[in-house]
Amino acid sequence: MIQLMQQTWQKHRSLVAYLVFGGLTTVVNFLLFGLLTSAVSCPYLISNVIAWFGSVLFAYVTNRRWVFTTHAATTKAQIREVASFFWYRALSLGVDELIMLVGVTLLGGNALLVKLIDQVVIVLINWVFSKYLIFK
């Protein structure tokens, strides 16, 4: 039984770690967004970009170290990895901004509620980018 549990953990470790750290990244993003829109009265699309930047920094460190455990051997390889990570996250930011624009401006939804729904989509997109394109 213990061996089966260990095999299952080894097989799904990166997915479980991604869900944990993806969840924490979402919390960072959501808290920054909420703070900026509510406490500072920053416009929601600008708050979204600032929250994106903070959460992407958090995500890169946690994804590299604990989720996909990559060890870029050279400085050039590490720069390529960072650039790739930010490039694909910028693509998902485009989707993020579009969802926010449609949900808040066009449909009149509450920004925090739209942001919460939005983050589910973004976490899934970022998993695919990270697993198959960035930390391969």
N, C-alpha and C positions, 0 to 999 in steps of 0.2 A: 504494500500500500504506500509506504513512504517513497519507494522507488518510482511508483507511478506519479505521485505528487511532484517529485523532483523533475521527472521527464516533462510533465505538463508545464511546470514553471519554466523550464529551460525553453520549451517550444513557444510559449506565449509571453515570456518575460518582457520583451520590448513593447508589446501591445499594452500590457498591464502598466508598465512604467510610463508609456505615452499617455494613457488615460489619466494616471495620477498627475503627472506634470502638465499635461494638457489642461486638466481641470484647474490646477494651480495657476497656469498661464491665463486661463479664462477669468479666474478670480482677480488677478492683477489687472487685466484689461478692463474688467467690469468696474472694479473699484476706482481706477484712475478715471475712467469715463464718467462715472457717477460723481466723483469729487469735482471734476472739471466742469461738468454741466450744472450741477446743483450748487456747490459751494462757491465756485468762482464765476458762474454764469457765462462760461465760455460756449460759443455756438457748438451745437452737437457734432457737426462734421469735422470741425477743428479738434474738438475733444477726442473724437474717434481716432484721428491720425496720431495725436500725442499719446493716447492710451495704447495704440498699436505699437508705437516705437518702444515704449517702456516694456510692454509684454513680449515683444520680439527679442529684446535683449535678454530678458529672463528665460524665454523659451530656448534661445540658442545655447546658453550655458547649460541648462538642464538637459536638453536633448542631446547635446554633444557628450556630456559627461555621464549621464545616468540612463538615458533611453537607448541611444544607438551606440554608445561607447566607442566613438571613433577616435582615432589617434593619428591625425594627419602627420606624416613623417617629416615633411619639410615646411618651411615658411610659405613657400609657393602653394603647396597643397592646402595649408590652413587658410590662406587668403582666398583660394578658390572655393573652399567650403563655406567660409563666411559670406562671400559674395553670392554664392548660389543660394544660401539660406535666406539672405535678405531679398534677393531677386524673387524667389518663389513666394516669400511672405508679402512682398509688395504686390504680386499678382492677386493674392488672396485679400489684400487690403482693398484692391479695386472692387472685388465682389462684396466685401464688407461695406464699403462706402455706398455701393449701389443698393444693397439691401436696406441700409439706413435711410438713404434718400427716398426710396420707394415707400418704406414703412412709415417714416415720420412725415415727410413732406407731402407725398402724394396720397397716402392713406390716412394720415392724421393720427397715427399711433403714438403711444407714449414712448419716448426715446429709450428709457431704461428697459421696458418690456421688449421693444424691437431689438435692442442690443442683446438681450438674453437669448432670444430666438436666433438671432444672427450668429451668435457664437457657436451654436451647435453645428451650423453649416460650415463655419470657418475651421473648427477643430477637425472635421472630417476631411476637408480639402487639404489642410496642412499636414495631416497624417499621410495622405497619399504622396504629397510633395516630398516630405521628409523621408519616408520609407523607401520610395522608389527612385527619387531623383537627386536628393541631397546627400544623405548618409548611406549610400549604397555600398 
